[in-house]
Amino acid sequence: MASGLAVPTASAERLRQDALLAGCAFQLSRAFLFYLREIADRVHLKNSGAINSLSELEQLLAQADKCSQDVAELCQLNEQEDSWLWQLQRYARESMQSPVKEREQKSFPQENLINVVNLTAFDEPEPVALTLEMLGFWQEAFRGLVLRQRDTGAEF
């Protein structure tokens, strides 16, 4: 009976691992979103459940004429390309985008014409290749930031 089961191949295992890593990154990005909402609750902003990004939290703080050192630190991290937060946000943006559809070629190209190639097109940045080590680092950095900011907030 067991001989009838398919043995997982290396590509199937790699696909499974990539799906698990992507799921972990998604959960981490959702945890960040809920942390933003927690910060909004701490500074008594109305409708904190509607916050979906760091920029929205910044706008709500500005409208309420309030400031938060926690948000300022997150904004600073989000602007540094080598920071864990910038990398996490980039991965989250890229993973939510639909793949770009290649332009279809005509079925019957005209004879004796040279195809045009766009030489000015810019190269898109390489997508973030997730690794277990990278996700572990992102998680620990996020965890450390949250604990530190909560401790600091509890002192005041």
CYANA upper distance limits for C-alpha pairs under 8 A (distance plus 0.5 A):
  1 MET  CA      5 LEU  CA      8.04
  8 PRO  CA     12 ALA  CA      6.48
  8 PRO  CA     13 GLU  CA      7.04
  9 THR  CA     13 GLU  CA      6.73
 10 ALA  CA     14 ARG  CA      6.59
 11 SER  CA     15 LEU  CA      6.60
 12 ALA  CA     16 ARG  CA      6.69
 13 GLU  CA     17 GLN  CA      6.64
 14 ARG  CA     18 ASP  CA      6.59
 15 LEU  CA     19 ALA  CA      6.68
 16 ARG  CA     20 LEU  CA      6.79
 17 GLN  CA     21 LEU  CA      6.70
 18 ASP  CA     22 ALA  CA      6.57
 18 ASP  CA    130 LEU  CA      8.20
 19 ALA  CA     23 GLY  CA      6.59
 20 LEU  CA     24 CYS  CA      6.73
 21 LEU  CA     25 ALA  CA      6.73
 21 LEU  CA    130 LEU  CA      7.15
 21 LEU  CA    131 THR  CA      7.64
 21 LEU  CA    132 LEU  CA      7.44
 21 LEU  CA    135 LEU  CA      8.16
 22 ALA  CA     26 PHE  CA      6.62
 22 ALA  CA    130 LEU  CA      8.04
 23 GLY  CA     27 GLN  CA      6.73
 24 CYS  CA     28 LEU  CA      6.67
 24 CYS  CA    135 LEU  CA      8.06
 25 ALA  CA     29 SER  CA      6.67
 25 ALA  CA     88 LEU  CA      7.94
 25 ALA  CA     92 ALA  CA      8.08
 25 ALA  CA    135 LEU  CA      7.34
 26 PHE  CA     30 ARG  CA      6.74
 26 PHE  CA     92 ALA  CA      7.42
 27 GLN  CA     31 ALA  CA      6.64
 28 LEU  CA     32 PHE  CA      6.79
 28 LEU  CA    139 GLN  CA      7.59
 29 SER  CA     33 LEU  CA      6.88
 29 SER  CA     88 LEU  CA      7.45
 29 SER  CA     89 GLN  CA      7.83
 29 SER  CA     92 ALA  CA      7.29
 30 ARG  CA     34 PHE  CA      6.82
 31 ALA  CA     35 TYR  CA      6.65
 32 PHE  CA     36 LEU  CA      6.80
 33 LEU  CA     37 ARG  CA      7.02
 33 LEU  CA     51 ILE  CA      8.26
 33 LEU  CA     52 ASN  CA      6.90
 33 LEU  CA     53 SER  CA      7.16
 34 PHE  CA     38 GLU  CA      6.68
 35 TYR  CA     39 ILE  CA      6.79
 35 TYR  CA    146 VAL  CA      8.40
 36 LEU  CA     40 ALA  CA      6.86
 36 LEU  CA     51 ILE  CA      7.96
 36 LEU  CA     53 SER  CA      8.09
 36 LEU  CA     54 LEU  CA      7.38
 36 LEU  CA     57 LEU  CA      7.64
 37 ARG  CA     41 ASP  CA      6.76
 37 ARG  CA     48 SER  CA      5.85
 37 ARG  CA     49 GLY  CA      6.71
 37 ARG  CA     51 ILE  CA      6.83
 38 GLU  CA     42 ARG  CA      6.78
 38 GLU  CA     48 SER  CA      8.34
 39 ILE  CA     43 VAL  CA      6.98
 39 ILE  CA     70 ASP  CA      8.22
 39 ILE  CA     71 VAL  CA      8.39
 40 ALA  CA     44 HIS  CA      6.69
 40 ALA  CA     45 LEU  CA      5.79
 40 ALA  CA     46 LYS  CA      8.45
 40 ALA  CA     48 SER  CA      6.13
 40 ALA  CA     57 LEU  CA      7.61
 41 ASP  CA     45 LEU  CA      6.34
 41 ASP  CA     46 LYS  CA      8.27
 41 ASP  CA     48 SER  CA      6.80
 43 VAL  CA     66 LYS  CA      8.42
 43 VAL  CA     68 SER  CA      8.25
 45 LEU  CA     60 LEU  CA      7.98
 45 LEU  CA     61 LEU  CA      8.05
 45 LEU  CA     64 ALA  CA      8.08
 47 ASN  CA     51 ILE  CA      8.22
 51 ILE  CA     56 GLU  CA      6.52
 51 ILE  CA     57 LEU  CA      6.74
 52 ASN  CA     56 GLU  CA      7.16
 53 SER  CA     57 LEU  CA      7.03
 54 LEU  CA     58 GLU  CA      6.77
 54 LEU  CA     71 VAL  CA      8.33
 54 LEU  CA     74 LEU  CA      8.43
 54 LEU  CA     75 CYS  CA      7.89
 55 SER  CA     59 GLN  CA      6.71
 56 GLU  CA     60 LEU  CA      6.70
 57 LEU  CA     61 LEU  CA      6.66
 57 LEU  CA     71 VAL  CA      8.48
 58 GLU  CA     62 ALA  CA      6.70
 58 GLU  CA     71 VAL  CA      7.75
 59 GLN  CA     63 GLN  CA      6.63
 60 LEU  CA     64 ALA  CA      6.64
 61 LEU  CA     65 ASP  CA      6.52
 61 LEU  CA     66 LYS  CA      5.57
 61 LEU  CA     67 CYS  CA      6.58
 61 LEU  CA     68 SER  CA      8.45
 62 ALA  CA     66 LYS  CA      6.54
 62 ALA  CA     67 CYS  CA      7.73
 67 CYS  CA     71 VAL  CA      8.35
 68 SER  CA     72 ALA  CA      6.83
 69 GLN  CA     73 GLU  CA      6.62
 70 ASP  CA     74 LEU  CA      6.79
 70 ASP  CA    149 GLN  CA      7.06
 71 VAL  CA     75 CYS  CA      6.56
 72 ALA  CA     76 GLN  CA      6.69
 73 GLU  CA     77 LEU  CA      6.74
 74 LEU  CA     78 ASN  CA      6.51
 74 LEU  CA     85 LEU  CA      8.44
 75 CYS  CA     79 GLU  CA      6.79
 76 GLN  CA     80 GLN  CA      7.19
 77 LEU  CA     83 SER  CA      6.49
 77 LEU  CA     84 TRP  CA      8.28
 77 LEU  CA     85 LEU  CA      6.61
 77 LEU  CA     86 TRP  CA      7.20
 78 ASN  CA     83 SER  CA      7.64
 78 ASN  CA     85 LEU  CA      6.04
 78 ASN  CA     86 TRP  CA      5.16
 78 ASN  CA     89 GLN  CA      8.34
 79 GLU  CA     86 TRP  CA      7.13
 80 GLN  CA     86 TRP  CA      6.91
 81 GLU  CA     86 TRP  CA      6.19
 81 GLU  CA     87 GLN  CA      7.50
 82 ASP  CA     86 TRP  CA      7.51
 82 ASP  CA     87 GLN  CA      7.66
 83 SER  CA     87 GLN  CA      6.89
 84 TRP  CA     88 LEU  CA      6.57
 84 TRP  CA    137 PHE  CA      8.23
 84 TRP  CA    138 TRP  CA      6.03
 84 TRP  CA    141 ALA  CA      7.77
 85 LEU  CA     89 GLN  CA      6.53
 85 LEU  CA    138 TRP  CA      7.97
 85 LEU  CA    142 PHE  CA      8.49
 86 TRP  CA     90 ARG  CA      6.53
 87 GLN  CA     91 TYR  CA      6.63
 87 GLN  CA    128 VAL  CA      8.23
 88 LEU  CA     92 ALA  CA      6.63
 88 LEU  CA    138 TRP  CA      7.94
 89 GLN  CA     93 ARG  CA      6.65
 90 ARG  CA     94 GLU  CA      6.63
 90 ARG  CA    128 VAL  CA      8.36
 91 TYR  CA     95 SER  CA      6.45
 91 TYR  CA    127 PRO  CA      8.03
 91 TYR  CA    128 VAL  CA      6.56
 92 ALA  CA     96 MET  CA      6.81
 93 ARG  CA     97 GLN  CA      7.07
 94 GLU  CA    127 PRO  CA      7.87
105 GLN  CA    109 PRO  CA      8.48
130 LEU  CA    134 MET  CA      7.00
130 LEU  CA    135 LEU  CA      7.59
131 THR  CA    135 LEU  CA      6.84
132 LEU  CA    136 GLY  CA      6.56
133 GLU  CA    137 PHE  CA      6.64
134 MET  CA    138 TRP  CA      6.69
135 LEU  CA    139 GLN  CA      6.56
136 GLY  CA    140 GLU  CA      6.65
137 PHE  CA    141 ALA  CA      6.49
138 TRP  CA    142 PHE  CA      6.52
139 GLN  CA    143 ARG  CA      6.45
140 GLU  CA    144 GLY  CA      6.47
141 ALA  CA    145 LEU  CA      6.64
142 PHE  CA    146 VAL  CA      6.63
143 ARG  CA    147 LEU  CA      6.66
144 GLY  CA    148 ARG  CA      6.54
145 LEU  CA    149 GLN  CA      6.50
146 VAL  CA    150 ARG  CA      6.49
147 LEU  CA    151 ASP  CA      6.60
148 ARG  CA    152 THR  CA      6.65
149 GLN  CA    153 GLY  CA      6.52
150 ARG  CA    154 ALA  CA      6.57
151 ASP  CA    155 GLU  CA      7.01
152 THR  CA    156 PHE  CA      7.54
